[in-house]
Amino acid sequence: MKLDVIFDPVGLPTSEVAGRVVFVVDVLRATTVMCTALHQGARGIVPVSSTEEAMRVAQALGTEDVLLSGERNGLPIPGFALGNSPLEMTEGVVKGKSLVMTTTNGTKALLATQGAAEVYIAAAVNVSVAGVRARELLELNEDLVILCSGREGNFGLDDAYTAGRLAVLALGGRRIRKGLNDAALVAVDLVRRYGNRWERPLSLSAAGRHLRAIGFSSDVLYAAHEDQHPVLPVYRDRRITLSPLP
């Protein structure tokens, strides 16, 4: 058994994820938004690296069922139909639509998983479902990676705590140290420090403070709602869709 946590994707070598199962975390806010949109009926999400690529992909898809979504420095991108707020992902807006999405951190982390055996999306809103899948995989002796999006190449408390919550679920509550890298040990210790309340680590994080400062306090609170969207998004062939649940 091997479970690694990686605190940010910058400079991540392909060898770290090649052939392994990866859970990508950007709780504030990309992976929360992805879970919300799919739970509200979106057909799929195409993550891309830049605003320009998003517009090219949307044009190539060429249908009225495509919505551009994303942010830069937390703020909606001018000309895009949607920003990066889970509160925007209502059934009336996204049902039956495909989203082309670019964000400052989350979509970059997803694009860094090339060569992985499987890639899943995790956040507080689906943590128990993601945890069940992670535990199943560990029991099958699969190597797991929990890849945090971080904050512009730096450690993010919000994602690290989320990684710890997911790791604890994957381990089934067992106090196992063998097979965990140092970052995984740190992430699990953050859970001991902050307990099971999501609000505190998310609000104290740099990402949480920034979102509150620019008027998105409600997004931080929304992202702290555990298991609000019990879905398991999977990223395959450059597209995020729902993975069937048992």
C-alpha positions in Angstrom: 0.0 0.0 0.0 1.2 3.5 -0.9 -0.6 6.7 -0.4 1.1 10.0 -1.3 -0.2 13.5 -0.8 1.3 16.2 -3.1 0.7 19.7 -2.0 0.9 21.4 -5.4 1.3 20.3 -9.0 4.1 22.8 -10.0 7.0 20.9 -11.5 5.3 17.6 -10.9 7.1 14.9 -12.8 5.1 12.4 -14.9 6.6 9.6 -13.0 4.8 10.6 -9.7 1.4 9.9 -11.2 2.1 7.4 -14.0 0.0 4.3 -13.6 -1.4 5.4 -10.3 -4.9 6.5 -9.2 -5.1 10.2 -8.5 -7.6 12.2 -6.5 -7.4 15.9 -7.4 -8.4 18.5 -4.8 -9.2 22.2 -5.2 -11.8 22.7 -2.5 -11.8 26.5 -2.9 -13.3 26.2 -5.5 -12.8 24.2 -8.7 -13.5 20.7 -7.5 -16.4 21.9 -5.5 -17.8 23.6 -8.6 -17.2 20.4 -10.7 -19.1 18.2 -8.2 -21.9 20.7 -8.0 -22.3 21.2 -11.7 -22.4 17.5 -12.4 -24.8 16.8 -9.6 -27.1 19.5 -11.0 -27.1 17.8 -14.4 -24.2 19.1 -16.4 -23.2 16.6 -19.1 -19.5 17.1 -18.6 -16.7 19.5 -18.0 -13.6 20.1 -20.2 -10.7 21.6 -18.2 -8.3 23.7 -20.1 -5.2 25.7 -19.3 -6.0 29.2 -20.5 -8.8 31.6 -21.4 -7.7 31.5 -25.1 -7.8 27.7 -25.1 -11.2 27.7 -23.5 -12.6 29.9 -26.3 -11.0 27.7 -29.0 -12.4 24.5 -27.5 -15.9 26.0 -27.1 -15.8 27.2 -30.7 -14.6 23.8 -31.9 -17.5 22.1 -30.0 -19.7 24.6 -31.7 -23.1 23.9 -30.0 -25.4 26.0 -28.0 -25.0 23.5 -25.1 -21.5 24.7 -24.3 -20.9 27.2 -21.4 -17.6 28.9 -20.7 -16.7 28.9 -17.0 -13.7 30.1 -15.0 -11.8 32.7 -13.0 -8.6 34.5 -12.7 -7.5 35.7 -9.3 -10.9 34.5 -8.0 -12.9 36.8 -10.3 -15.1 35.8 -13.2 -13.5 36.0 -16.7 -15.0 38.7 -18.8 -17.1 37.3 -21.6 -17.6 33.9 -19.9 -21.1 32.7 -19.1 -20.1 31.5 -15.6 -17.4 32.2 -13.1 -16.0 29.7 -10.5 -18.7 29.8 -7.9 -20.7 26.7 -6.9 -23.7 29.0 -6.3 -23.9 29.6 -10.1 -24.1 25.9 -10.9 -27.9 25.6 -10.6 -29.9 23.0 -12.4 -31.6 25.6 -14.5 -28.3 26.9 -15.8 -26.1 23.8 -16.2 -28.5 20.8 -16.8 -27.7 19.2 -20.2 -24.8 21.6 -20.8 -21.1 21.0 -21.3 -18.7 23.3 -19.4 -15.4 24.4 -20.8 -13.5 25.5 -17.6 -10.2 27.2 -16.8 -9.2 28.3 -13.3 -6.0 29.6 -11.7 -5.1 26.4 -9.8 -7.6 23.5 -10.1 -7.6 22.9 -13.9 -3.8 23.1 -13.9 -3.7 20.3 -11.4 -6.0 18.2 -13.5 -3.9 18.7 -16.6 -0.8 17.6 -14.6 -2.2 14.1 -14.2 -1.3 12.9 -17.6 -0.4 9.2 -17.5 -2.4 8.4 -14.4 -4.4 5.1 -14.3 -7.5 7.0 -13.1 -8.3 10.5 -12.0 -11.1 11.4 -9.6 -12.3 14.7 -8.3 -12.6 15.3 -4.5 -13.9 18.1 -2.3 -15.8 18.4 1.0 -19.1 18.2 -0.9 -18.3 14.6 -2.0 -15.7 13.5 0.4 -17.4 10.4 1.7 -18.1 9.0 -1.8 -14.5 9.8 -2.8 -13.3 8.2 0.5 -15.2 4.9 -0.2 -13.6 4.7 -3.6 -10.1 5.5 -2.2 -10.5 2.8 0.4 -11.6 0.2 -2.1 -8.5 1.0 -4.2 -6.2 0.7 -1.2 -7.7 -2.7 -0.4 -6.9 -3.7 -3.9 -3.3 -2.6 -3.3 -3.5 0.3 -5.7 -1.1 3.1 -5.3 -2.9 6.4 -4.6 -2.0 10.0 -5.0 -4.0 12.9 -3.5 -2.9 15.9 -5.6 -3.7 19.3 -4.1 -4.0 22.2 -6.4 -2.5 24.6 -3.8 -2.4 28.3 -4.3 -0.3 29.6 -7.2 2.4 27.0 -6.6 2.3 27.2 -2.8 0.9 25.1 0.0 -2.8 25.7 0.7 -4.2 24.8 4.1 -7.7 24.3 2.6 -6.5 21.6 0.1 -4.1 20.0 2.6 -6.9 19.6 5.2 -9.2 18.1 2.5 -6.4 15.7 1.5 -6.1 14.7 5.2 -9.9 14.0 5.5 -9.8 11.9 2.3 -6.7 10.0 3.5 -8.3 9.2 6.9 -11.4 7.8 5.0 -9.2 5.8 2.7 -7.4 4.3 5.7 -10.7 3.4 7.3 -9.7 5.2 10.5 -6.7 3.0 11.1 -3.6 4.6 12.4 -1.3 3.4 9.7 2.0 5.1 9.0 3.7 2.7 6.7 3.1 3.6 3.0 2.3 7.3 3.7 4.7 9.9 2.5 5.6 12.9 4.7 3.0 15.1 3.1 0.3 12.5 3.8 1.4 12.4 7.5 1.1 16.2 7.7 -2.3 16.2 6.0 -3.6 13.6 8.5 -2.2 15.6 11.4 -4.1 18.6 10.2 -7.3 16.6 10.7 -6.3 16.0 14.2 -5.7 19.7 14.7 -8.9 21.0 13.2 -11.2 18.0 13.8 -14.2 17.3 11.5 -15.3 20.9 11.1 -14.5 22.2 7.6 -15.3 25.8 8.2 -12.2 26.7 10.2 -9.4 25.4 8.0 -11.2 26.6 4.9 -11.8 30.1 6.3 -8.3 30.4 7.8 -6.6 29.4 4.5 -5.2 32.1 2.2 -7.7 31.1 -0.4 -10.6 31.4 2.0 -9.4 34.8 3.2 -8.9 36.0 -0.4 -12.4 34.9 -1.4 -14.0 36.6 1.6 -12.1 39.8 0.7 -13.4 39.9 -2.8 -17.0 39.1 -1.9 -17.3 35.3 -2.1 -17.8 34.5 1.6 -20.8 32.4 0.7 -18.7 30.2 -1.6 -16.4 29.4 1.4 -19.4 28.4 3.5 -20.8 26.3 0.6 -17.6 24.5 0.0 -17.6 23.5 3.7 -20.9 21.5 3.4 -19.8 17.9 3.7 -21.4 15.4 1.4 -23.8 17.9 -0.1 -23.2 16.4 -3.6 -22.6 12.6 -3.2 -21.1 12.1 -6.7 -17.8 10.8 -7.9 -16.5 12.8 -11.0 -13.9 11.0 -13.1 -11.5 12.7 -15.5 -10.9 10.7 -18.7 -10.0 11.7 -22.2 -9.8 15.3 -21.3 -13.4 15.3 -20.0 -14.9 15.1 -16.5 -18.1 13.1 -16.2 -19.8 11.2 -13.4 -18.5 7.8 -12.5 -21.2 5.2 -11.8 -21.6 4.5 -8.1 -22.1 1.0 -6.7 
